[in-house]
Amino acid sequence: MTARRALATVVIGAAIASIFPATAYAAPVVPARAVLTAAELPSGSKDYMVFPIAALPAPTGPAPNTSSQCETASHALQTSLAGVPAVEAEAWHGDTHFYASVVGRAATAKFTAQDSACGETANATRLPVPADLVRLDPVLLRVNTHRITGMADVRGATVGVIASSPDDRPLSLDTFWQVFRAQVAKVERQP
């Protein structure tokens, strides 16, 4: 390549860069490193356990019964996530049990479709999205007085948090929001 051609290439590259803003290309999210650790949960959390999944399984068995919306949606979700890594961590904080999960592919819409088709959220109330989370368009549901779920696609992965309180014990909404925000933030900043 001649010096003149090299200079032209640099000038053209600079012109293109000035027209289109630079885009940060972050590495894909690694679920096993992106889930909250025991130290990152709210103070006083206990009984922390983590469950890494190297690759979610593909659906097995016969094709879904197409007359069943639940089977069709479940099959679509399983098919779309086959081979994708995931991780789930769980802990207790007071009387509230938490699950925080990271799935290595954006699938909030498919999870939501399955939950809806299978009637799991039939009586759920959609919660208002806090201003700091609007950019993620999360699905936030109060399933009943003892269960709340939150899910959002973050950097090409799915973040999920479920909080539940058994035996009519009080559910800590404040702790749910702490865990959900912390899990989102950890995925956002993973290198």
C-alpha contacts under 8 A as a table, 3 or more apart, distances in Angstrom:
res1	aa1	res2	aa2	distance
1	M	5	R	6.24
1	M	6	A	6.44
2	T	5	R	5.20
2	T	6	A	6.18
3	A	6	A	5.06
3	A	7	L	6.09
4	R	7	L	5.13
4	R	8	A	6.20
5	R	8	A	4.99
5	R	9	T	6.19
6	A	9	T	5.09
6	A	10	V	6.33
7	L	10	V	5.12
7	L	11	V	6.15
8	A	11	V	5.04
8	A	12	I	6.05
9	T	12	I	5.20
9	T	13	G	6.04
10	V	13	G	5.04
10	V	14	A	6.07
11	V	14	A	5.08
11	V	15	A	6.16
12	I	15	A	5.02
12	I	16	I	6.22
13	G	16	I	5.18
13	G	17	A	6.12
14	A	17	A	5.00
14	A	18	S	6.15
15	A	18	S	5.14
15	A	19	I	6.40
16	I	19	I	5.17
16	I	20	F	6.20
17	A	20	F	5.29
17	A	21	P	6.41
17	A	22	A	6.83
18	S	21	P	6.63
26	A	191	P	6.56
27	A	191	P	6.39
28	P	155	R	7.60
28	P	156	G	7.43
29	V	34	A	7.03
29	V	104	G	6.45
29	V	155	R	7.05
29	V	156	G	7.37
29	V	157	A	6.62
29	V	187	V	6.94
29	V	190	Q	6.80
29	V	191	P	7.86
30	V	33	R	5.59
30	V	34	A	6.07
30	V	85	P	7.87
30	V	104	G	6.73
31	P	34	A	4.82
31	P	35	V	6.18
31	P	85	P	6.61
31	P	86	A	5.44
31	P	87	V	5.77
31	P	102	V	5.30
31	P	103	V	6.17
31	P	104	G	5.90
32	A	35	V	6.20
32	A	52	P	6.09
32	A	86	A	6.93
32	A	87	V	5.69
32	A	102	V	7.96
34	A	102	V	6.97
34	A	183	Q	7.90
34	A	186	K	6.13
34	A	187	V	5.44
34	A	190	Q	6.58
35	V	87	V	6.84
35	V	88	E	7.12
35	V	89	A	6.94
35	V	100	A	6.96
35	V	101	S	6.36
35	V	102	V	6.10
35	V	183	Q	6.64
35	V	186	K	7.35
35	V	187	V	7.57
36	L	39	A	7.94
36	L	40	E	5.74
36	L	41	L	6.76
36	L	89	A	7.17
36	L	100	A	7.24
36	L	182	A	7.58
36	L	183	Q	6.05
36	L	186	K	7.25
37	T	40	E	5.20
37	T	41	L	6.74
37	T	89	A	7.85
38	A	41	L	5.50
38	A	45	S	7.60
38	A	46	K	7.92
38	A	48	Y	5.92
39	A	42	P	7.97
40	E	182	A	7.66
41	L	45	S	6.43
41	L	179	V	6.54
41	L	182	A	7.90
42	P	45	S	5.95
42	P	93	H	7.65
42	P	175	T	7.13
42	P	178	Q	7.13
42	P	179	V	7.21
44	G	93	H	6.23
44	G	94	G	7.66
45	S	48	Y	7.56
45	S	91	A	6.39
45	S	92	W	5.46
45	S	93	H	4.40
45	S	94	G	7.32
46	K	91	A	5.71
46	K	92	W	5.26
46	K	93	H	6.39
47	D	90	E	7.75
47	D	91	A	5.22
47	D	92	W	6.15
48	Y	89	A	7.04
48	Y	90	E	5.57
48	Y	91	A	4.34
48	Y	92	W	7.26
49	M	89	A	5.58
49	M	90	E	5.41
49	M	91	A	6.57
50	V	87	V	7.21
50	V	88	E	5.75
50	V	89	A	4.14
50	V	90	E	6.43
51	F	87	V	5.59
51	F	88	E	5.13
51	F	89	A	6.09
52	P	85	P	7.90
52	P	86	A	6.16
52	P	87	V	4.20
52	P	88	E	6.38
53	I	56	L	6.51
53	I	85	P	5.67
53	I	86	A	5.06
53	I	87	V	5.59
54	A	83	G	7.90
54	A	84	V	7.42
54	A	85	P	4.83
54	A	86	A	6.68
55	A	82	A	6.96
55	A	83	G	4.34
55	A	84	V	4.82
55	A	85	P	4.44
55	A	86	A	6.93
56	L	81	L	6.36
56	L	82	A	5.16
56	L	83	G	5.00
56	L	84	V	5.35
56	L	85	P	6.11
56	L	86	A	7.04
57	P	78	Q	7.37
57	P	81	L	7.76
57	P	82	A	5.12
57	P	83	G	6.09
58	A	78	Q	5.98
58	A	79	T	5.79
58	A	81	L	7.47
58	A	82	A	4.46
58	A	83	G	6.97
59	P	75	H	6.54
59	P	78	Q	5.78
59	P	79	T	6.26
59	P	82	A	7.62
64	P	68	S	7.72
64	P	71	E	5.43
64	P	72	T	5.71
64	P	75	H	6.57
65	N	68	S	5.50
65	N	71	E	6.22
65	N	72	T	6.83
66	T	69	Q	6.92
66	T	71	E	7.26
66	T	72	T	5.94
68	S	71	E	5.32
68	S	72	T	6.21
69	Q	72	T	5.10
69	Q	73	A	6.02
69	Q	117	A	5.48
69	Q	118	C	7.24
70	C	73	A	5.26
70	C	74	S	6.02
70	C	114	Q	6.32
70	C	117	A	4.70
70	C	118	C	4.52
71	E	74	S	5.10
71	E	75	H	6.00
71	E	118	C	7.95
72	T	75	H	5.21
72	T	76	A	6.18
73	A	76	A	5.06
73	A	77	L	6.18
73	A	110	K	7.45
73	A	113	A	6.42
73	A	114	Q	4.84
73	A	117	A	6.64
74	S	77	L	5.13
74	S	78	Q	6.16
74	S	114	Q	5.55
75	H	78	Q	5.14
75	H	79	T	5.97
76	A	79	T	5.16
76	A	80	S	6.10
76	A	110	K	7.53
77	L	80	S	5.24
77	L	81	L	6.30
77	L	107	A	7.88
77	L	110	K	5.63
77	L	111	F	6.68
77	L	114	Q	7.21
78	Q	81	L	5.26
78	Q	82	A	5.92
79	T	82	A	5.31
81	L	84	V	5.39
81	L	105	R	7.20
84	V	103	V	7.22
84	V	104	G	5.78
84	V	105	R	6.89
85	P	103	V	6.26
85	P	104	G	5.41
86	A	101	S	7.33
86	A	102	V	5.64
86	A	103	V	4.26
86	A	104	G	5.81
87	V	101	S	5.60
87	V	102	V	5.52
87	V	103	V	6.58
88	E	99	Y	6.63
88	E	100	A	5.68
88	E	101	S	4.24
88	E	102	V	6.62
89	A	99	Y	5.65
89	A	100	A	5.28
89	A	101	S	6.29
90	E	97	H	7.28
90	E	98	F	5.37
90	E	99	Y	4.43
90	E	100	A	6.31
91	A	97	H	5.93
91	A	98	F	5.41
91	A	99	Y	6.89
92	W	95	D	6.91
92	W	96	T	5.70
92	W	97	H	4.49
92	W	98	F	6.09
93	H	96	T	5.30
93	H	97	H	6.42
93	H	98	F	7.67
93	H	175	T	7.83
95	D	165	S	5.91
95	D	166	P	7.69
95	D	169	R	6.22
95	D	170	P	6.67
95	D	171	L	6.92
95	D	172	S	7.91
96	T	163	A	6.36
96	T	164	S	5.60
96	T	165	S	4.75
96	T	166	P	7.80
96	T	169	R	7.94
96	T	170	P	7.44
96	T	171	L	5.59
96	T	172	S	6.30
97	H	163	A	5.59
97	H	164	S	5.28
97	H	165	S	6.08
98	F	161	V	6.97
98	F	162	I	5.64
98	F	163	A	4.58
98	F	164	S	6.64
98	F	176	F	7.76
99	Y	160	G	7.80
99	Y	161	V	5.45
99	Y	162	I	5.12
99	Y	163	A	6.59
100	A	159	V	7.51
100	A	160	G	5.71
100	A	161	V	4.45
100	A	162	I	6.67
100	A	179	V	7.67
100	A	180	F	7.75
100	A	183	Q	7.17
101	S	158	T	7.90
101	S	159	V	5.77
101	S	160	G	5.04
101	S	161	V	6.35
102	V	157	A	6.72
102	V	158	T	5.59
102	V	159	V	4.77
102	V	160	G	6.46
103	V	106	A	7.45
103	V	157	A	5.59
103	V	158	T	5.01
103	V	159	V	6.66
104	G	156	G	7.16
104	G	157	A	4.71
104	G	158	T	6.63
105	R	156	G	5.46
105	R	157	A	4.24
105	R	158	T	5.98
106	A	153	D	5.18
106	A	154	V	7.28
106	A	155	R	7.94
106	A	156	G	4.83
106	A	157	A	4.39
106	A	158	T	4.83
107	A	110	K	5.24
107	A	111	F	6.18
107	A	153	D	6.91
107	A	157	A	7.44
107	A	158	T	5.92
108	T	111	F	5.11
108	T	112	T	6.00
108	T	139	V	7.71
108	T	151	M	6.35
108	T	152	A	5.95
108	T	153	D	6.08
108	T	158	T	6.22
109	A	112	T	5.09
109	A	113	A	6.05
110	K	113	A	4.98
110	K	114	Q	6.17
111	F	114	Q	5.19
111	F	115	D	6.19
112	T	115	D	5.12
112	T	116	S	6.07
112	T	139	V	7.84
113	A	116	S	5.14
113	A	117	A	5.97
114	Q	117	A	5.08
114	Q	118	C	5.97
115	D	118	C	5.28
115	D	119	G	6.17
115	D	120	E	5.03
115	D	121	T	6.00
116	S	119	G	5.20
116	S	120	E	6.12
116	S	121	T	5.68
116	S	122	A	6.70
117	A	120	E	7.78
119	G	122	A	5.03
120	E	123	N	7.98
121	T	124	A	4.86
121	T	143	V	6.31
123	N	143	V	6.54
123	N	144	N	7.58
124	A	141	L	5.99
124	A	142	R	5.44
124	A	143	V	4.15
124	A	144	N	6.52
125	T	141	L	5.53
125	T	142	R	5.07
125	T	143	V	6.37
126	R	139	V	7.60
126	R	140	L	5.85
126	R	141	L	4.59
126	R	142	R	6.33
127	L	140	L	5.34
127	L	141	L	5.53
127	L	142	R	6.58
128	P	140	L	7.48
129	V	133	L	6.38
129	V	134	V	5.96
129	V	137	D	7.80
129	V	138	P	7.27
129	V	140	L	7.21
130	P	133	L	5.52
130	P	134	V	6.41
131	A	134	V	5.38
132	D	135	R	7.32
133	L	136	L	5.63
133	L	137	D	7.02
133	L	138	P	7.23
134	V	137	D	5.28
134	V	138	P	7.24
136	L	152	A	6.27
136	L	153	D	6.78
136	L	154	V	7.07
137	D	152	A	6.77
138	P	150	G	6.82
138	P	151	M	5.53
138	P	152	A	4.41
138	P	153	D	7.39
139	V	149	T	7.91
139	V	150	G	5.64
139	V	151	M	5.20
139	V	152	A	6.35
140	L	148	I	7.49
140	L	149	T	5.79
140	L	150	G	4.42
140	L	151	M	6.55
141	L	148	I	5.67
141	L	149	T	5.29
141	L	150	G	6.43
142	R	145	T	7.22
142	R	147	R	6.18
142	R	148	I	4.43
142	R	149	T	6.56
143	V	146	H	7.59
143	V	147	R	5.42
143	V	148	I	5.66
143	V	149	T	7.40
144	N	147	R	5.43
144	N	148	I	7.25
145	T	171	L	7.52
146	H	163	A	8.00
146	H	164	S	5.33
146	H	165	S	5.14
146	H	166	P	6.96
146	H	168	D	6.95
146	H	169	R	7.58
146	H	170	P	7.17
146	H	171	L	5.81
147	R	162	I	7.22
147	R	163	A	5.64
147	R	164	S	4.30
147	R	165	S	6.67
147	R	171	L	7.37
148	I	162	I	5.87
148	I	163	A	5.37
148	I	164	S	6.55
148	I	176	F	7.91
149	T	160	G	7.38
149	T	161	V	5.75
149	T	162	I	4.42
149	T	163	A	6.41
150	G	160	G	5.63
150	G	161	V	5.24
150	G	162	I	6.45
150	G	180	F	7.07
151	M	158	T	6.95
151	M	159	V	5.52
151	M	160	G	4.34
151	M	161	V	6.50
152	A	158	T	5.76
152	A	159	V	5.36
152	A	160	G	6.68
153	D	156	G	6.22
153	D	157	A	5.52
153	D	158	T	4.52
153	D	159	V	6.19
154	V	157	A	5.27
154	V	158	T	6.09
154	V	159	V	6.73
154	V	184	V	7.01
154	V	187	V	6.85
154	V	188	E	6.68
155	R	187	V	7.39
155	R	188	E	6.62
159	V	183	Q	7.09
159	V	184	V	6.58
159	V	187	V	7.97
160	G	180	F	7.56
161	V	176	F	7.71
161	V	179	V	7.35
161	V	180	F	5.86
162	I	176	F	7.78
163	A	171	L	7.49
163	A	176	F	6.16
164	S	171	L	6.43
165	S	168	D	6.78
165	S	169	R	5.56
165	S	170	P	6.37
165	S	171	L	5.36
166	P	169	R	5.95
172	S	175	T	5.37
172	S	176	F	6.41
173	L	176	F	4.92
173	L	177	W	6.29
174	D	177	W	5.28
174	D	178	Q	6.30
175	T	178	Q	4.93
175	T	179	V	6.15
176	F	179	V	5.25
176	F	180	F	6.04
177	W	180	F	5.08
177	W	181	R	5.95
178	Q	181	R	5.38
178	Q	182	A	6.01
179	V	182	A	5.07
179	V	183	Q	6.02
180	F	183	Q	5.23
180	F	184	V	6.22
181	R	184	V	5.16
181	R	185	A	6.05
182	A	185	A	5.08
182	A	186	K	6.11
183	Q	186	K	5.19
183	Q	187	V	6.41
184	V	187	V	5.34
184	V	188	E	6.18
185	A	188	E	4.99
185	A	189	R	6.23
186	K	189	R	5.36
186	K	190	Q	6.10
187	V	190	Q	5.29
